[in-house]
């Protein structure tokens, strides 16, 4: 059974702006590329039951990726430069497309970075 990650920017408009609506296999960790500075996150089962929720998760650092981690019925945010242990994790792009992080490299001074994801679908 898939779960749905609903990620909205807390800034912009009365109810915020949608960053991504992504359906994927259950996971305890989801990477997010170019996540807005403040987001609300709700994770739901296919039957609409809320698994976890967080409001106004704020960026603590300027990074290209964030790690969203399920912690009981809450979601935690970690702003990251991906490491070896993040390879193979799902990564959501703005809009909701989800791929698997295949490779990551960044300069030591964080002045540049390069990454690769794999997108796959089977109906």
C-alpha positions in Angstrom: 0.0 0.0 0.0 1.4 3.4 -1.0 1.5 6.4 1.2 1.0 10.0 0.1 3.4 12.8 1.2 1.7 16.2 1.0 4.3 19.0 1.2 3.2 22.6 1.2 5.2 25.8 1.6 3.9 27.7 4.6 4.7 30.9 2.9 2.6 32.3 0.1 -1.1 32.8 0.1 -3.6 32.2 2.9 -3.1 28.4 2.9 0.4 28.2 1.5 1.5 26.8 -1.9 1.9 23.2 -2.8 5.5 22.0 -3.2 4.7 18.3 -3.9 2.1 15.7 -3.7 3.9 12.4 -4.0 2.7 8.8 -3.8 5.3 6.1 -3.0 6.0 2.9 -1.1 6.1 3.5 2.7 9.5 4.8 3.8 10.8 6.3 7.0 13.0 8.8 5.2 12.3 10.9 2.1 14.8 13.3 0.6 13.5 16.5 -0.9 15.3 18.6 -3.5 15.0 22.5 -3.2 12.6 22.3 -0.3 11.2 25.8 0.6 12.3 27.5 3.8 9.1 26.6 5.7 6.9 23.6 4.9 4.0 21.7 6.3 4.1 18.0 5.8 1.3 15.4 6.1 1.9 11.7 5.3 -1.3 9.7 4.6 -2.2 6.1 3.9 -4.2 5.3 0.8 -7.4 5.3 2.9 -6.6 9.0 3.9 -5.5 8.0 7.5 -2.8 10.4 8.7 0.4 8.6 9.5 2.5 11.7 10.5 2.3 15.4 10.4 4.4 18.5 11.0 3.8 22.2 10.6 6.2 25.0 9.8 9.3 22.9 9.5 11.9 25.6 9.0 15.2 25.4 7.2 18.2 25.6 9.5 20.8 25.7 6.8 21.1 26.6 3.1 21.5 23.2 1.4 20.2 21.7 -1.9 18.5 18.8 -0.1 16.5 18.1 3.0 15.9 14.8 4.8 12.3 14.3 6.0 12.2 11.6 8.7 9.2 10.0 10.2 9.5 10.0 14.0 6.3 8.4 15.4 3.4 10.5 14.3 5.7 13.5 13.5 8.0 14.5 10.7 11.5 15.9 11.3 13.5 18.0 8.9 17.3 18.0 8.4 18.9 20.2 5.8 21.7 18.2 4.3 24.4 17.7 1.8 23.7 14.0 1.0 26.2 11.4 2.2 26.9 7.8 1.2 24.2 6.6 3.5 21.6 8.6 1.5 22.2 6.8 -1.7 19.3 4.5 -2.6 16.7 6.7 -0.8 13.7 8.2 -2.5 14.0 11.8 -3.4 11.0 14.0 -4.2 11.2 16.9 -6.7 9.1 20.0 -6.7 5.7 18.9 -8.2 5.8 15.4 -6.7 7.9 13.3 -9.0 9.9 10.7 -7.0 13.2 9.1 -8.0 15.9 7.1 -6.2 19.1 9.0 -5.4 21.9 7.1 -7.3 24.9 9.4 -6.9 25.9 12.6 -5.2 29.0 14.7 -5.3 29.7 18.2 -3.9 32.8 20.4 -3.6 34.2 20.6 -0.1 33.3 24.4 0.0 29.8 23.6 -1.3 30.3 25.9 -4.3 29.1 23.2 -6.7 27.4 19.9 -6.7 26.2 17.1 -9.0 23.7 14.4 -8.5 21.8 11.7 -10.4 18.4 10.1 -9.8 16.6 7.2 -11.4 13.0 7.5 -12.3 11.0 4.3 -12.8 7.3 3.4 -13.2 5.4 0.2 -13.7 1.7 0.1 -14.3 
